[in-house]
Amino acid sequence: MKQTKEQTDREKLGTKPIRLVSVAAYQKDSVVSRMIVNKKSGTVTFFAFDKGQGLSEHTAPFDALAHLLDGEAEIAISGKPFLLKTGEMMMLPANEPHALKAVKKFKMMLIMIRS
């Protein structure tokens, strides 16, 4: 039976300690994402944004938690901007428009809880 990419990635991450900021490298003029957990109850996704890159304003039907692991990002919620730096996190409320932009290149973990 052939393994899916998700199963292969999960085996690589495995049940050993990893340095989260090393899950993926920055790529010039790009946003890199890597799904770490994808369950019915929620997802955990790693992102690496090059400077100036971002996600345009959108909504999601579930609450999410953005945790910056490196760099600086501007997160706007309902048009109100917030500057986040390494080690800080912010709740992105369900159904509220939000956008992200890399003030400096940054890496983050996004945790979405579906309930």
Residue frames relative to the residue before (quaternion, step in Angstrom):
aa qw qx qy qz dx dy dz
M 1.0000 0.0000 0.0000 0.0000 0.00 0.00 0.00
K 0.3886 -0.7367 0.5116 0.2111 3.57 -0.84 1.02
Q 0.3952 -0.7201 0.5235 0.2264 3.58 -0.98 0.89
T 0.4482 -0.6502 0.5375 0.2957 3.53 -1.19 0.60
K 0.6524 -0.4950 0.3879 0.4229 3.59 -1.27 0.32
E 0.6266 0.5431 -0.3396 0.4440 3.60 1.02 -0.81
Q 0.6595 0.4953 -0.3160 0.4690 3.60 0.94 -0.84
T 0.6473 0.5164 -0.3164 0.4629 3.60 0.99 -0.84
D 0.6525 0.5057 -0.3092 0.4721 3.60 0.95 -0.91
R 0.6457 0.5193 -0.3265 0.4547 3.60 0.94 -0.86
E 0.6444 0.5085 -0.3274 0.4680 3.59 1.00 -0.75
K 0.6348 0.5213 -0.3328 0.4632 3.61 1.01 -0.78
L 0.6747 0.4533 -0.2870 0.5069 3.59 0.98 -0.86
G 0.0527 -0.8866 0.4574 0.0438 3.52 1.16 -0.79
T 0.6001 -0.5317 0.4522 0.3909 3.49 -1.28 -0.54
K 0.4951 0.6052 -0.4581 0.4229 3.52 0.94 0.96
P 0.6001 -0.5584 0.4086 0.4014 3.58 -1.12 0.44
I 0.0223 -0.7717 0.6354 0.0148 3.56 -1.08 0.78
R 0.4213 -0.6467 0.5625 0.2965 3.53 -1.24 0.42
L 0.4216 -0.7699 0.4188 0.2325 3.55 -0.24 1.31
V 0.6570 0.5199 -0.3324 0.4331 3.62 0.91 -0.77
S 0.6806 0.4781 -0.2994 0.4675 3.60 1.19 -0.29
V 0.3591 0.7477 -0.4925 0.2635 3.62 1.23 0.18
A 0.7823 -0.0710 0.0428 0.6174 3.60 1.10 -0.68
A 0.4344 -0.6988 0.5134 0.2435 3.54 -1.16 0.68
Y 0.5781 -0.5308 0.4756 0.3973 3.53 -1.30 0.31
Q 0.1034 -0.7586 0.6380 0.0829 3.56 -1.20 0.61
K 0.5768 -0.6317 0.4003 0.3286 3.56 -0.88 1.01
D 0.8678 0.0174 -0.0581 0.4933 3.54 -0.99 1.03
S 0.6416 0.5373 -0.3079 0.4525 3.59 1.13 0.59
V 0.2744 -0.6664 0.6545 0.2286 3.46 -1.46 0.17
V 0.1389 -0.7808 0.6070 0.0510 3.56 -0.75 1.11
S 0.0026 -0.7925 0.6098 0.0123 3.58 -0.94 0.81
R 0.0405 -0.7800 0.6244 0.0038 3.51 -1.17 0.68
M 0.3444 -0.7360 0.5542 0.1806 3.54 -0.68 1.18
I 0.2001 -0.7831 0.5814 0.0934 3.56 -0.80 1.05
V 0.7766 0.0311 0.0076 0.6292 3.56 1.03 -0.89
N 0.0322 0.7774 -0.6270 0.0396 3.56 -0.94 0.91
K 0.1605 0.7918 -0.5579 0.1898 3.55 -0.06 1.37
K 0.6685 -0.4766 0.3856 0.4210 3.54 -1.29 0.29
S 0.7023 0.4852 -0.2549 0.4542 3.59 1.04 -0.80
G 0.7903 -0.2426 0.1514 0.5418 3.60 1.20 -0.32
T 0.3376 -0.7303 0.5594 0.1994 3.52 -1.36 0.06
V 0.1414 -0.7157 0.6717 0.1290 3.51 -1.36 0.40
T 0.0121 0.8107 -0.5819 0.0639 3.56 -0.65 1.16
F 0.2863 -0.7327 0.5975 0.1554 3.55 -1.03 0.89
F 0.0621 -0.7925 0.6065 0.0164 3.59 -1.00 0.87
A 0.0654 -0.7386 0.6679 0.0643 3.54 -1.25 0.60
F 0.0989 -0.8085 0.5801 -0.0002 3.59 -0.58 1.24
D 0.3451 -0.6966 0.5814 0.2402 3.58 -0.91 0.86
K 0.6698 -0.4991 0.3532 0.4213 3.60 -1.19 0.52
G 0.8052 0.2681 -0.2238 0.4793 3.55 -0.97 0.96
Q 0.6005 0.5568 -0.3607 0.4463 3.58 1.23 -0.29
G 0.0666 0.8204 -0.5660 0.0458 3.58 -1.17 0.36
L 0.4133 -0.6248 0.5790 0.3218 3.48 -1.39 -0.31
S 0.4271 -0.7129 0.4929 0.2577 3.56 -0.76 1.02
E 0.6916 -0.4909 0.3267 0.4170 3.54 -1.25 0.44
H 0.1385 0.7612 -0.6170 0.1440 3.53 -0.96 1.00
T 0.3094 -0.7093 0.5851 0.2425 3.56 -1.31 0.04
A 0.1625 -0.7435 0.6376 0.1196 3.52 -1.33 0.34
P 0.4989 -0.6960 0.4298 0.2863 3.59 -1.00 0.74
F 0.7298 0.3646 -0.2104 0.5388 3.59 1.30 -0.04
D 0.5646 -0.5589 0.4733 0.3805 3.57 -1.24 0.42
A 0.0561 -0.7724 0.6315 0.0383 3.54 -1.20 0.62
L 0.2404 -0.7408 0.6107 0.1430 3.53 -1.25 0.56
A 0.1541 -0.7758 0.6086 0.0633 3.58 -0.73 1.12
H 0.0455 -0.7960 0.6032 -0.0211 3.58 -0.70 1.14
L 0.2727 -0.7783 0.5470 0.1437 3.58 -0.52 1.20
L 0.2293 -0.7921 0.5592 0.0852 3.52 -0.80 1.11
D 0.7867 0.0021 0.0476 0.6156 3.56 1.23 -0.56
G 0.8120 0.3287 -0.2125 0.4330 3.59 -1.11 0.63
E 0.4450 -0.6596 0.5342 0.2854 3.55 -1.31 -0.49
A 0.0319 -0.7958 0.6045 -0.0182 3.54 -1.02 0.89
E 0.2775 -0.6888 0.6321 0.2213 3.49 -1.27 0.48
I 0.0610 -0.7671 0.6385 0.0123 3.54 -0.82 1.06
A 0.1324 -0.7829 0.6058 0.0510 3.54 -0.77 1.08
I 0.0726 -0.7682 0.6358 0.0196 3.55 -0.93 0.98
S 0.8249 -0.0836 -0.0185 0.5588 3.55 -0.64 1.21
G 0.7425 -0.4377 0.2068 0.4629 3.57 0.99 0.93
K 0.6214 0.5290 -0.3513 0.4589 3.61 1.23 -0.17
P 0.2764 -0.8015 0.5083 0.1508 3.63 -0.53 1.15
F 0.0831 -0.7543 0.6504 0.0329 3.53 -1.21 0.74
L 0.2724 -0.7456 0.5842 0.1689 3.59 -0.98 0.84
L 0.0730 -0.7922 0.6056 0.0172 3.56 -0.74 1.08
K 0.1705 -0.7762 0.6030 0.0692 3.53 -1.10 0.84
T 0.7713 -0.3586 0.2631 0.4553 3.53 -1.35 0.23
G 0.8175 0.2553 -0.2127 0.4704 3.54 -0.93 1.00
E 0.6443 0.5142 -0.3338 0.4572 3.59 1.22 -0.25
M 0.1293 -0.7830 0.6032 0.0797 3.55 -1.25 0.46
M 0.1146 -0.7900 0.6012 0.0370 3.52 -1.28 0.44
M 0.4163 -0.6829 0.5463 0.2488 3.54 -1.11 0.79
L 0.1724 -0.7354 0.6473 0.1020 3.55 -1.05 0.87
P 0.2909 -0.8117 0.4795 0.1633 3.60 -0.15 1.26
A 0.5994 -0.5713 0.4371 0.3512 3.54 -1.15 0.74
N 0.8685 0.1483 -0.1320 0.4542 3.54 -1.18 0.80
E 0.5670 0.5392 -0.4121 0.4669 3.62 1.21 0.30
P 0.4615 -0.6799 0.4797 0.3077 3.61 -0.83 0.88
H 0.0559 0.7903 -0.6066 0.0659 3.55 -0.98 0.90
A 0.0929 -0.7692 0.6314 0.0326 3.55 -1.28 0.55
L 0.1887 -0.7716 0.5980 0.1069 3.57 -1.21 0.53
K 0.0182 0.7833 -0.6211 0.0154 3.56 -1.12 0.72
A 0.4145 -0.7112 0.5176 0.2332 3.56 -1.00 0.88
V 0.2724 -0.7382 0.6019 0.1362 3.57 -0.54 1.24
K 0.7013 0.0230 -0.0099 0.7125 3.50 1.22 -0.86
K 0.6305 -0.4863 0.3720 0.4771 3.59 -1.10 0.27
F 0.0043 0.8205 -0.5709 0.0302 3.56 -1.00 0.76
K 0.2354 -0.7224 0.6321 0.1525 3.50 -1.35 0.46
M 0.0265 0.8028 -0.5947 0.0353 3.54 -1.04 0.78
M 0.2990 -0.6755 0.6357 0.2240 3.46 -1.40 0.33
L 0.1347 -0.7811 0.6072 0.0552 3.57 -0.87 1.01
I 0.1016 -0.7861 0.6097 0.0108 3.54 -0.71 1.16
M 0.0490 -0.7928 0.6075 -0.0028 3.56 -0.69 1.12
I 0.1748 -0.7797 0.5974 0.0687 3.54 -0.83 1.06
R 0.1869 -0.7833 0.5866 0.0857 3.56 -0.71 1.09
S 0.3673 0.7127 -0.5402 0.2556 3.57 -0.49 1.16
